[in-house]
């Protein structure tokens, strides 16, 4: 991220790569490009997208956890798409950078640096930000004076609330930072529910951004988010923001993106703990004391009930960000883990935003209590996000309803993607945690068979014949229904009769002649004739329990 959001002339900045290496608190190590350390640094960008080209600029320091790395070809492709950046800095998701990446960087003339495991990206980002701000001088002219004050607000320990209040006061307009579900993360004043819904819908559906609704503009926070439903946006009174003031909005968006990234980096330790817990459960070697210890570290309590939620919404980064967002009002301390493809491991980052300590000014309640902490990560094969969620006063039904309500809001921006949700049953102890995870993931798989943009299957649904039917391929369902009910449907269509309705009512009334006749408003003799005609047309006996089950299943196969 270019800290000023502008191009910088050669020689304007004196900060160089070698200056970063002299800071003992960063403990950077150089793997390639030892003779290229005089390169100037003009900004910082963090990305784990396989194609970072749209989100990095020349002269930037690019930070990555290497979650995109799948082999030598991916390393070559990633480096080729970086362009003329200052250097690549690797985190420790893969312990040490793979040899193929080191070779590619050396061949491309790109400095490759590493950070030790205990140094978060946020520390390096803040160091670069401070240095760039200092180099601008103490009395910059407008419009950069206002930008410098904004950046200094964050660097000097200010919160997002203070940053937004500073902009709102300077521009004399109300301003909010919001999520794609319409949740107000921070805001300079309250915002009613209808306005939040319209703003979120505009953000999700506008062909081009910024967009506008009700006199308020919506401006995306970050260009580096893989899907709009995982992004945040600014809302402000756009008609009063012109000229230099527009530059302040652009800078505010960049600084909010930085703060979101910094907050995410702060959760790296928690993500490792959850990652270890999931690996332990997946291996089958987990013992109860170990589970309890790790759950305690994550602030995940089981005493009042715990369930597991699994979700897919496109790729793994989007899935984790969406699940985090949907759970945020219920579990402010949510932790995001990462994984290696095909198992629980460590090759990704999730989104964990600055709302983690509770809603900011202007935030609204969800109708569901928000105590406790949740932990989430993603499973390898389908980019599936998984969360451990304490109920903390909520019922499982309330939690599922809350998740679906939030997902329905995001539906407007899904495009070709779908959201599939699986919710497990509830446990009050850690012993059955692995079973709950498998149940939630199985429920999510069944939900993915649905046809709607948003589909949810709960633990109770898994034990229903309706869910079993949903897992049967469409051609087989149609064939089964046609074989059992085809002649009845044809007869009804030709003779204007109601044999199919009669059969369904008879089965719903558990074979009671009196109850069926009463519900259909016919004489029992008329019912007897209809049932006999059904048996003649289908060749099945309604006195047989097995035959009744076959008919019931066929009727459910719409």
C-alpha positions as a Python dict, from the first residue, in 0.01 Angstrom:
ca = {
    (1, 'X'): (0, 0, 0),
    (2, 'X'): (142, 338, -104),
    (3, 'X'): (105, 525, 221),
    (4, 'X'): (12, 848, 41),
    (5, 'X'): (-190, 692, -238),
    (6, 'X'): (18, 883, -497),
    (7, 'X'): (319, 839, -724),
    (8, 'X'): (656, 937, -576),
    (9, 'X'): (933, 1082, -785),
    (10, 'X'): (1269, 902, -789),
    (11, 'X'): (1485, 1026, -505),
    (12, 'X'): (1189, 1173, -314),
    (13, 'X'): (1220, 909, -43),
    (14, 'X'): (1544, 819, 126),
    (15, 'X'): (1422, 500, 293),
    (16, 'X'): (1596, 192, 156),
    (17, 'X'): (1587, -183, 214),
    (18, 'X'): (1919, -173, 399),
    (19, 'X'): (1764, 64, 655),
    (20, 'X'): (1509, -202, 746),
    (21, 'X'): (1784, -458, 801),
    (22, 'X'): (1947, -237, 1061),
    (23, 'X'): (1644, -253, 1292),
    (24, 'X'): (1705, -534, 1544),
    (25, 'X'): (1335, -545, 1637),
    (26, 'X'): (1247, -660, 1286),
    (27, 'X'): (1525, -919, 1259),
    (28, 'X'): (1489, -942, 882),
    (29, 'X'): (1713, -1187, 699),
    (30, 'X'): (1819, -1160, 335),
    (31, 'X'): (1800, -1474, 122),
    (32, 'X'): (1848, -1321, -222),
    (33, 'X'): (1944, -980, -360),
    (34, 'X'): (2227, -893, -119),
    (35, 'X'): (2357, -645, -379),
    (36, 'X'): (2016, -479, -427),
    (37, 'X'): (1960, -341, -77),
    (38, 'X'): (1994, 21, -192),
    (39, 'X'): (1644, -2, -341),
    (40, 'X'): (1404, 262, -215),
    (41, 'X'): (1080, 160, -38),
    (42, 'X'): (768, 362, -118),
    (43, 'X'): (502, 159, 62),
    (44, 'X'): (383, -180, 187),
    (45, 'X'): (136, -432, 43),
    (46, 'X'): (20, -759, 201),
    (47, 'X'): (-116, -1029, -28),
    (48, 'X'): (-160, -1404, -53),
    (49, 'X'): (-339, -1405, -386),
    (50, 'X'): (-186, -1627, -656),
    (51, 'X'): (-201, -1326, -891),
    (52, 'X'): (-99, -1015, -693),
    (53, 'X'): (-47, -791, -998),
    (54, 'X'): (-359, -578, -949),
    (55, 'X'): (-283, -499, -588),
    (56, 'X'): (87, -413, -572),
    (57, 'X'): (274, -108, -700),
    (58, 'X'): (633, -43, -807),
    (59, 'X'): (863, 21, -514),
    (60, 'X'): (641, -147, -255),
    (61, 'X'): (754, -399, 2),
    (62, 'X'): (530, -704, -54),
    (63, 'X'): (448, -919, 250),
    (64, 'X'): (316, -1274, 206),
    (65, 'X'): (249, -1583, 417),
    (66, 'X'): (302, -1805, 109),
    (67, 'X'): (-47, -1956, 121),
    (68, 'X'): (-55, -1935, -259),
    (69, 'X'): (250, -2162, -295),
    (70, 'X'): (177, -2501, -450),
    (71, 'X'): (507, -2570, -621),
    (72, 'X'): (774, -2432, -851),
    (73, 'X'): (528, -2317, -1118),
    (74, 'X'): (327, -2114, -866),
    (75, 'X'): (647, -1950, -739),
    (76, 'X'): (749, -1848, -1089),
    (77, 'X'): (402, -1715, -1170),
    (78, 'X'): (376, -1517, -845),
    (79, 'X'): (717, -1351, -882),
    (80, 'X'): (659, -1270, -1249),
    (81, 'X'): (337, -1088, -1159),
    (82, 'X'): (493, -877, -885),
    (83, 'X'): (646, -640, -1136),
    (84, 'X'): (895, -378, -1018),
    (85, 'X'): (841, -407, -641),
    (86, 'X'): (1118, -327, -395),
    (87, 'X'): (1134, -671, -232),
    (88, 'X'): (936, -975, -122),
    (89, 'X'): (910, -1050, 251),
    (90, 'X'): (792, -1395, 358),
    (91, 'X'): (622, -1490, 680),
    (92, 'X'): (659, -1830, 840),
    (93, 'X'): (350, -2024, 735),
    (94, 'X'): (584, -2272, 562),
    (95, 'X'): (858, -2241, 828),
    (96, 'X'): (1118, -2146, 565),
    (97, 'X'): (1060, -2025, 208),
    (98, 'X'): (1067, -2314, -39),
    (99, 'X'): (1383, -2360, -242),
    (100, 'X'): (1201, -2305, -571),
    (101, 'X'): (1088, -1958, -457),
    (102, 'X'): (1441, -1865, -351),
    (103, 'X'): (1572, -1974, -693),
    (104, 'X'): (1303, -1781, -881),
    (105, 'X'): (1365, -1461, -681),
    (106, 'X'): (1743, -1489, -737),
    (107, 'X'): (1693, -1539, -1111),
    (108, 'X'): (1449, -1246, -1130),
    (109, 'X'): (1675, -1011, -936),
    (110, 'X'): (1418, -970, -661),
    (111, 'X'): (1536, -933, -300),
    (112, 'X'): (1378, -1202, -83),
    (113, 'X'): (1364, -1138, 291),
    (114, 'X'): (1216, -1333, 582),
    (115, 'X'): (1067, -1236, 917),
    (116, 'X'): (1110, -1457, 1226),
    (117, 'X'): (806, -1637, 1361),
    (118, 'X'): (757, -1399, 1654),
    (119, 'X'): (753, -1081, 1443),
    (120, 'X'): (410, -1000, 1296),
    (121, 'X'): (366, -826, 963),
    (122, 'X'): (205, -537, 1152),
    (123, 'X'): (537, -446, 1314),
    (124, 'X'): (713, -419, 979),
    (125, 'X'): (418, -230, 830),
    (126, 'X'): (418, 22, 1115),
    (127, 'X'): (794, 68, 1089),
    (128, 'X'): (772, 151, 718),
    (129, 'X'): (471, 375, 773),
    (130, 'X'): (645, 575, 1045),
    (131, 'X'): (954, 621, 832),
    (132, 'X'): (759, 736, 527),
    (133, 'X'): (556, 983, 730),
    (134, 'X'): (870, 1125, 890),
    (135, 'X'): (1029, 1173, 548),
    (136, 'X'): (744, 1394, 434),
    (137, 'X'): (869, 1670, 663),
    (138, 'X'): (708, 1842, 957),
    (139, 'X'): (502, 2100, 763),
    (140, 'X'): (377, 1947, 439),
    (141, 'X'): (145, 2155, 222),
    (142, 'X'): (-213, 2052, 152),
    (143, 'X'): (-347, 1817, 46),
    (144, 'X'): (-80, 1600, 210),
    (145, 'X'): (-94, 1771, 549),
    (146, 'X'): (-436, 1621, 618),
    (147, 'X'): (-316, 1280, 500),
    (148, 'X'): (-17, 1295, 725),
    (149, 'X'): (-237, 1375, 1023),
    (150, 'X'): (-459, 1076, 943),
    (151, 'X'): (-168, 835, 913),
    (152, 'X'): (-14, 974, 1230),
    (153, 'X'): (-339, 907, 1415),
    (154, 'X'): (-299, 532, 1356),
    (155, 'X'): (77, 519, 1398),
    (156, 'X'): (55, 699, 1733),
    (157, 'X'): (-186, 441, 1871),
    (158, 'X'): (-518, 591, 1767),
    (159, 'X'): (-818, 367, 1709),
    (160, 'X'): (-1036, 333, 1403),
    (161, 'X'): (-1302, 529, 1588),
    (162, 'X'): (-1062, 819, 1639),
    (163, 'X'): (-955, 801, 1274),
    (164, 'X'): (-1315, 813, 1146),
    (165, 'X'): (-1408, 1089, 1390),
    (166, 'X'): (-1105, 1290, 1270),
    (167, 'X'): (-1217, 1262, 906),
    (168, 'X'): (-1581, 1335, 989),
    (169, 'X'): (-1477, 1644, 1181),
    (170, 'X'): (-1230, 1768, 919),
    (171, 'X'): (-1474, 1722, 629),
    (172, 'X'): (-1782, 1806, 835),
    (173, 'X'): (-1968, 1497, 708),
    (174, 'X'): (-2092, 1183, 884),
    (175, 'X'): (-1877, 879, 807),
    (176, 'X'): (-1895, 506, 877),
    (177, 'X'): (-1679, 198, 824),
    (178, 'X'): (-1909, -93, 741),
    (179, 'X'): (-1898, -460, 646),
    (180, 'X'): (-2075, -618, 350),
    (181, 'X'): (-2355, -740, 578),
    (182, 'X'): (-2433, -381, 678),
    (183, 'X'): (-2266, -408, 1019),
    (184, 'X'): (-2127, -76, 1139),
    (185, 'X'): (-1772, -137, 1254),
    (186, 'X'): (-1715, 225, 1358),
    (187, 'X'): (-1912, 538, 1279),
    (188, 'X'): (-1923, 906, 1364),
    (189, 'X'): (-2295, 885, 1448),
    (190, 'X'): (-2575, 624, 1470),
    (191, 'X'): (-2716, 475, 1150),
    (192, 'X'): (-3061, 313, 1137),
    (193, 'X'): (-3123, -42, 1021),
    (194, 'X'): (-3294, 51, 692),
    (195, 'X'): (-3005, 277, 592),
    (196, 'X'): (-2752, 7, 676),
    (197, 'X'): (-2941, -245, 463),
    (198, 'X'): (-2961, -10, 164),
    (199, 'X'): (-2595, 83, 189),
    (200, 'X'): (-2489, -283, 204),
    (201, 'X'): (-2710, -371, -92),
    (202, 'X'): (-2567, -84, -296),
    (203, 'X'): (-2213, -186, -210),
    (204, 'X'): (-2279, -548, -307),
    (205, 'X'): (-2467, -481, -631),
    (206, 'X'): (-2323, -161, -779),
    (207, 'X'): (-2154, -230, -1110),
    (208, 'X'): (-1901, 41, -1038),
    (209, 'X'): (-1781, 185, -708),
    (210, 'X'): (-1807, 438, -552),
    (211, 'X'): (-2185, 406, -556),
    (212, 'X'): (-2453, 623, -399),
    (213, 'X'): (-2786, 573, -221),
    (214, 'X'): (-2993, 817, -15),
    (215, 'X'): (-2727, 1085, -63),
    (216, 'X'): (-2458, 860, 89),
    (217, 'X'): (-2160, 732, -107),
    (218, 'X'): (-2011, 385, -63),
    (219, 'X'): (-1638, 344, -122),
    (220, 'X'): (-1450, 8, -105),
    (221, 'X'): (-1186, -24, 165),
    (222, 'X'): (-941, -250, -15),
    (223, 'X'): (-873, -358, -373),
    (224, 'X'): (-689, -667, -256),
    (225, 'X'): (-989, -860, -122),
    (226, 'X'): (-1070, -1161, -344),
    (227, 'X'): (-1449, -1101, -336),
    (228, 'X'): (-1670, -803, -258),
    (229, 'X'): (-1866, -996, 5),
    (230, 'X'): (-1544, -1023, 210),
    (231, 'X'): (-1461, -653, 185),
    (232, 'X'): (-1544, -350, 401),
    (233, 'X'): (-1656, -12, 273),
    (234, 'X'): (-1678, 353, 373),
    (235, 'X'): (-2013, 530, 378),
    (236, 'X'): (-2022, 910, 385),
    (237, 'X'): (-2227, 1202, 257),
    (238, 'X'): (-2073, 1212, -87),
    (239, 'X'): (-2236, 1529, -218),
    (240, 'X'): (-2038, 1730, 42),
    (241, 'X'): (-1702, 1570, -44),
    (242, 'X'): (-1531, 1731, -341),
    (243, 'X'): (-1179, 1814, -461),
    (244, 'X'): (-908, 1770, -197),
    (245, 'X'): (-1166, 1618, 35),
    (246, 'X'): (-1198, 1322, -200),
    (247, 'X'): (-826, 1257, -152),
    (248, 'X'): (-886, 1239, 224),
    (249, 'X'): (-1153, 970, 169),
    (250, 'X'): (-912, 771, -47),
    (251, 'X'): (-646, 796, 222),
    (252, 'X'): (-896, 701, 494),
    (253, 'X'): (-987, 385, 300),
    (254, 'X'): (-618, 295, 267),
    (255, 'X'): (-555, 347, 638),
    (256, 'X'): (-863, 144, 738),
    (257, 'X'): (-733, -136, 514),
    (258, 'X'): (-399, -111, 691),
    (259, 'X'): (-563, -127, 1032),
    (260, 'X'): (-772, -427, 929),
    (261, 'X'): (-456, -603, 813),
    (262, 'X'): (-280, -508, 1135),
    (263, 'X'): (-564, -642, 1348),
    (264, 'X'): (-557, -965, 1151),
    (265, 'X'): (-183, -999, 1210),
    (266, 'X'): (-244, -960, 1583),
    (267, 'X'): (-438, -1289, 1580),
    (268, 'X'): (-159, -1498, 1431),
    (269, 'X'): (-75, -1667, 1761),
    (270, 'X'): (-440, -1759, 1827),
    (271, 'X'): (-468, -1896, 1476),
    (272, 'X'): (-168, -2119, 1537),
    (273, 'X'): (-328, -2254, 1856),
    (274, 'X'): (-651, -2334, 1673),
    (275, 'X'): (-453, -2479, 1387),
    (276, 'X'): (-277, -2714, 1630),
    (277, 'X'): (-609, -2808, 1788),
    (278, 'X'): (-762, -2898, 1453),
    (279, 'X'): (-454, -3097, 1354),
    (280, 'X'): (-472, -3282, 1683),
    (281, 'X'): (-839, -3365, 1634),
    (282, 'X'): (-781, -3471, 1276),
    (283, 'X'): (-497, -3704, 1375),
    (284, 'X'): (-710, -3888, 1629),
    (285, 'X'): (-438, -3850, 1894),
    (286, 'X'): (-612, -3579, 2098),
    (287, 'X'): (-637, -3635, 2471),
    (288, 'X'): (-893, -3456, 2688),
    (289, 'X'): (-646, -3241, 2889),
    (290, 'X'): (-483, -3122, 2567),
    (291, 'X'): (-820, -3028, 2416),
    (292, 'X'): (-928, -2843, 2728),
    (293, 'X'): (-601, -2651, 2742),
    (294, 'X'): (-619, -2535, 2383),
    (295, 'X'): (-986, -2444, 2408),
    (296, 'X'): (-906, -2240, 2718),
    (297, 'X'): (-626, -2060, 2534),
    (298, 'X'): (-873, -1972, 2259),
    (299, 'X'): (-1133, -1858, 2519),
    (300, 'X'): (-1375, -2114, 2378),
    (301, 'X'): (-1602, -2242, 2656),
    (302, 'X'): (-1818, -2553, 2631),
    (303, 'X'): (-2002, -2531, 2962),
    (304, 'X'): (-2312, -2360, 2822),
    (305, 'X'): (-2307, -2546, 2492),
    (306, 'X'): (-2080, -2551, 2190),
    (307, 'X'): (-2153, -2624, 1828),
    (308, 'X'): (-1955, -2623, 1505),
    (309, 'X'): (-2035, -2427, 1189),
    (310, 'X'): (-1891, -2508, 846),
    (311, 'X'): (-1926, -2276, 547),
    (312, 'X'): (-1816, -2240, 187),
    (313, 'X'): (-1852, -1919, -13),
    (314, 'X'): (-1607, -1953, -298),
    (315, 'X'): (-1238, -1981, -218),
    (316, 'X'): (-1097, -2041, 130),
    (317, 'X'): (-1004, -1677, 196),
    (318, 'X'): (-1359, -1564, 117),
    (319, 'X'): (-1513, -1849, 318),
    (320, 'X'): (-1317, -1763, 632),
    (321, 'X'): (-1384, -1389, 596),
    (322, 'X'): (-1757, -1450, 548),
    (323, 'X'): (-1788, -1690, 840),
    (324, 'X'): (-1597, -1447, 1061),
    (325, 'X'): (-1833, -1169, 959),
    (326, 'X'): (-2149, -1372, 1013),
    (327, 'X'): (-2034, -1476, 1361),
    (328, 'X'): (-1895, -1139, 1468),
    (329, 'X'): (-2206, -1010, 1654),
    (330, 'X'): (-2232, -1339, 1846),
    (331, 'X'): (-1863, -1400, 1911),
    (332, 'X'): (-1658, -1078, 1908),
    (333, 'X'): (-1333, -1260, 1992),
    (334, 'X'): (-1342, -1491, 1689),
    (335, 'X'): (-1006, -1643, 1592),
    (336, 'X'): (-919, -1752, 1238),
    (337, 'X'): (-688, -2046, 1175),
    (338, 'X'): (-522, -2159, 856),
    (339, 'X'): (-460, -2495, 689),
    (340, 'X'): (-267, -2692, 436),
    (341, 'X'): (-456, -2832, 140),
    (342, 'X'): (-618, -3163, 220),
    (343, 'X'): (-574, -3149, 597),
    (344, 'X'): (-569, -2919, 892),
    (345, 'X'): (-237, -2738, 869),
    (346, 'X'): (-96, -2390, 815),
    (347, 'X'): (-119, -2233, 475),
    (348, 'X'): (-361, -1945, 483),
    (349, 'X'): (-492, -1638, 652),
    (350, 'X'): (-839, -1545, 748),
    (351, 'X'): (-996, -1210, 805),
    (352, 'X'): (-1025, -1093, 1157),
    (353, 'X'): (-1121, -733, 1175),
    (354, 'X'): (-1099, -445, 1415),
    (355, 'X'): (-1447, -498, 1545),
    (356, 'X'): (-1321, -782, 1759),
    (357, 'X'): (-1366, -599, 2088),
    (358, 'X'): (-1727, -515, 2021),
    (359, 'X'): (-1929, -286, 1792),
    (360, 'X'): (-1826, 72, 1745),
    (361, 'X'): (-2044, 381, 1764),
    (362, 'X'): (-2350, 344, 1547),
    (363, 'X'): (-2338, -35, 1555),
    (364, 'X'): (-2663, -211, 1612),
    (365, 'X'): (-2758, -526, 1798),
    (366, 'X'): (-2838, -839, 1609),
    (367, 'X'): (-3107, -969, 1838),
    (368, 'X'): (-2861, -1235, 1952),
    (369, 'X'): (-2629, -1205, 2247),
    (370, 'X'): (-2262, -1159, 2169),
    (371, 'X'): (-2058, -1299, 2455),
    (372, 'X'): (-1798, -1572, 2432),
    (373, 'X'): (-1541, -1638, 2163),
    (374, 'X'): (-1549, -1848, 1851),
    (375, 'X'): (-1260, -2003, 1666),
    (376, 'X'): (-1260, -2072, 1293),
    (377, 'X'): (-1034, -2206, 1023),
    (378, 'X'): (-1065, -2379, 689),
    (379, 'X'): (-1055, -2737, 571),
    (380, 'X'): (-854, -2823, 268),
    (381, 'X'): (-1056, -2996, 0),
    (382, 'X'): (-1334, -2744, -59),
    (383, 'X'): (-1208, -2414, 83),
    (384, 'X'): (-1434, -2479, 378),
    (385, 'X'): (-1432, -2249, 681),
    (386, 'X'): (-1499, -2412, 1018),
    (387, 'X'): (-1584, -2235, 1344),
    (388, 'X'): (-1614, -2356, 1704),
    (389, 'X'): (-1895, -2145, 1850),
    (390, 'X'): (-1999, -2130, 2218),
    (391, 'X'): (-2372, -2070, 2248),
    (392, 'X'): (-2324, -1824, 2538),
    (393, 'X'): (-2696, -1779, 2602),
    (394, 'X'): (-2816, -1837, 2245),
    (395, 'X'): (-2999, -2145, 2124),
    (396, 'X'): (-2876, -2345, 1826),
    (397, 'X'): (-3187, -2237, 1635),
    (398, 'X'): (-3118, -1869, 1707),
    (399, 'X'): (-2760, -1905, 1592),
    (400, 'X'): (-2861, -2079, 1269),
    (401, 'X'): (-3125, -1814, 1204),
    (402, 'X'): (-2870, -1539, 1261),
    (403, 'X'): (-2622, -1699, 1020),
    (404, 'X'): (-2882, -1741, 749),
    (405, 'X'): (-3008, -1384, 794),
    (406, 'X'): (-2658, -1248, 742),
    (407, 'X'): (-2594, -1479, 447),
    (408, 'X'): (-2918, -1361, 283),
    (409, 'X'): (-2783, -1005, 289),
    (410, 'X'): (-2465, -1118, 115),
    (411, 'X'): (-2669, -1310, -143),
    (412, 'X'): (-2709, -993, -351),
    (413, 'X'): (-2333, -982, -413),
    (414, 'X'): (-2258, -1352, -462),
    (415, 'X'): (-2258, -1349, -842),
    (416, 'X'): (-2180, -1704, -953),
    (417, 'X'): (-2086, -1817, -601),
    (418, 'X'): (-2309, -1981, -339),
    (419, 'X'): (-2303, -1988, 39),
    (420, 'X'): (-2345, -2335, 190),
    (421, 'X'): (-2376, -2363, 568),
    (422, 'X'): (-2362, -2667, 793),
    (423, 'X'): (-2446, -2641, 1164),
    (424, 'X'): (-2375, -2930, 1402),
    (425, 'X'): (-2570, -3038, 1706),
    (426, 'X'): (-2467, -2909, 2051),
    (427, 'X'): (-2222, -3050, 2306),
    (428, 'X'): (-2148, -2935, 2659),
    (429, 'X'): (-1805, -3095, 2677),
    (430, 'X'): (-1492, -3118, 2462),
    (431, 'X'): (-1489, -3497, 2431),
    (432, 'X'): (-1718, -3509, 2129),
    (433, 'X'): (-1564, -3213, 1946),
    (434, 'X'): (-1417, -3413, 1659),
    (435, 'X'): (-1756, -3571, 1593),
    (436, 'X'): (-1919, -3227, 1586),
    (437, 'X'): (-1668, -3103, 1330),
    (438, 'X'): (-1739, -3400, 1105),
    (439, 'X'): (-2115, -3351, 1151),
    (440, 'X'): (-2095, -2982, 1056),
    (441, 'X'): (-1880, -3055, 751),
    (442, 'X'): (-2114, -3333, 641),
    (443, 'X'): (-2412, -3100, 685),
    (444, 'X'): (-2232, -2837, 479),
    (445, 'X'): (-2171, -3091, 203),
    (446, 'X'): (-2542, -3173, 199),
    (447, 'X'): (-2627, -2802, 194),
    (448, 'X'): (-2411, -2760, -115),
    (449, 'X'): (-2650, -2994, -299),
    (450, 'X'): (-2927, -2738, -263),
    (451, 'X'): (-3031, -2515, -551),
    (452, 'X'): (-3060, -2176, -380),
    (453, 'X'): (-2786, -1913, -349),
    (454, 'X'): (-2788, -1968, 28),
    (455, 'X'): (-2843, -2314, 171),
    (456, 'X'): (-2820, -2439, 530),
    (457, 'X'): (-2840, -2786, 682),
    (458, 'X'): (-2839, -2836, 1060),
    (459, 'X'): (-2753, -3134, 1274),
    (460, 'X'): (-3123, -3210, 1313),
    (461, 'X'): (-3169, -3199, 937),
    (462, 'X'): (-2893, -3457, 887),
    (463, 'X'): (-3114, -3715, 1057),
    (464, 'X'): (-3413, -3633, 834),
    (465, 'X'): (-3508, -3833, 525),
    (466, 'X'): (-3540, -3500, 338),
    (467, 'X'): (-3166, -3443, 366),
    (468, 'X'): (-3100, -3800, 253),
    (469, 'X'): (-3316, -3737, -52),
    (470, 'X'): (-3126, -3418, -129),
    (471, 'X'): (-2808, -3623, -162),
    (472, 'X'): (-2960, -3837, -440),
    (473, 'X'): (-2875, -3721, -795),
    (474, 'X'): (-3160, -3547, -978),
    (475, 'X'): (-3190, -3805, -1258),
    (476, 'X'): (-3228, -4088, -1006),
    (477, 'X'): (-3490, -3894, -807),
    (478, 'X'): (-3691, -3820, -1120),
    (479, 'X'): (-3673, -4184, -1230),
    (480, 'X'): (-3788, -4313, -890),
    (481, 'X'): (-4079, -4069, -875),
    (482, 'X'): (-4185, -4143, -1231),
    (483, 'X'): (-4187, -4520, -1175),
    (484, 'X'): (-4411, -4495, -868),
    (485, 'X'): (-4629, -4194, -945),
    (486, 'X'): (-4609, -4143, -1322),
    (487, 'X'): (-4932, -4331, -1401),
    (488, 'X'): (-5119, -4147, -1124),
    (489, 'X'): (-5004, -3808, -1254),
    (490, 'X'): (-5105, -3902, -1609),
    (491, 'X'): (-5445, -4034, -1494),
    (492, 'X'): (-5518, -3716, -1295),
    (493, 'X'): (-5421, -3497, -1590),
    (494, 'X'): (-5645, -3693, -1832),
    (495, 'X'): (-5950, -3743, -1608),
    (496, 'X'): (-5933, -3431, -1386),
    (497, 'X'): (-5916, -3654, -1077),
    (498, 'X'): (-5724, -3606, -751),
    (499, 'X'): (-5561, -3944, -692),
    (500, 'X'): (-5217, -3796, -616),
    (501, 'X'): (-5358, -3556, -357),
    (502, 'X'): (-5562, -3838, -207),
    (503, 'X'): (-5255, -4060, -175),
    (504, 'X'): (-5047, -3782, -12),
    (505, 'X'): (-5322, -3696, 236),
    (506, 'X'): (-5375, -4062, 324),
    (507, 'X'): (-5004, -4103, 404),
    (508, 'X'): (-4988, -3777, 600),
    (509, 'X'): (-5281, -3896, 810),
    (510, 'X'): (-5092, -4220, 888),
    (511, 'X'): (-5342, -4433, 692),
    (512, 'X'): (-5649, -4319, 886),
    (513, 'X'): (-5958, -4353, 665),
    (514, 'X'): (-6175, -4125, 874),
    (515, 'X'): (-5913, -3847, 909),
    (516, 'X'): (-5829, -3861, 537),
    (517, 'X'): (-6195, -3849, 426),
    (518, 'X'): (-6264, -3561, 665),
    (519, 'X'): (-5965, -3359, 541),
    (520, 'X'): (-6055, -3418, 176),
    (521, 'X'): (-6426, -3350, 244),
    (522, 'X'): (-6535, -3674, 78),
    (523, 'X'): (-6740, -3977, 188),
    (524, 'X'): (-6544, -4278, 312),
    (525, 'X'): (-6681, -4485, 22),
    (526, 'X'): (-6541, -4227, -224),
    (527, 'X'): (-6205, -4251, -48),
    (528, 'X'): (-6219, -4629, -63),
    (529, 'X'): (-6277, -4615, -440),
    (530, 'X'): (-5987, -4372, -492),
    (531, 'X'): (-5743, -4580, -290),
    (532, 'X'): (-5843, -4894, -478),
    (533, 'X'): (-5787, -4712, -809),
    (534, 'X'): (-5440, -4600, -687),
    (535, 'X'): (-5347, -4961, -609),
    (536, 'X'): (-5469, -5076, -952),
    (537, 'X'): (-5272, -4809, -1140),
    (538, 'X'): (-4948, -4852, -945),
    (539, 'X'): (-4958, -5223, -877),
    (540, 'X'): (-4876, -5146, -509),
    (541, 'X'): (-5068, -5230, -192),
    (542, 'X'): (-5142, -4949, 55),
    (543, 'X'): (-5178, -5209, 331),
    (544, 'X'): (-4801, -5273, 313),
    (545, 'X'): (-4579, -5051, 533),
    (546, 'X'): (-4288, -5085, 289),
    (547, 'X'): (-4509, -4978, -2),
    (548, 'X'): (-4629, -4675, 196),
    (549, 'X'): (-4267, -4571, 263),
    (550, 'X'): (-4190, -4596, -109),
    (551, 'X'): (-4488, -4378, -193),
    (552, 'X'): (-4392, -4122, 74),
    (553, 'X'): (-4036, -4094, -56),
    (554, 'X'): (-4157, -4059, -415),
    (555, 'X'): (-4393, -3778, -313),
    (556, 'X'): (-4102, -3596, -145),
    (557, 'X'): (-3892, -3614, -461),
    (558, 'X'): (-4015, -3293, -621),
}
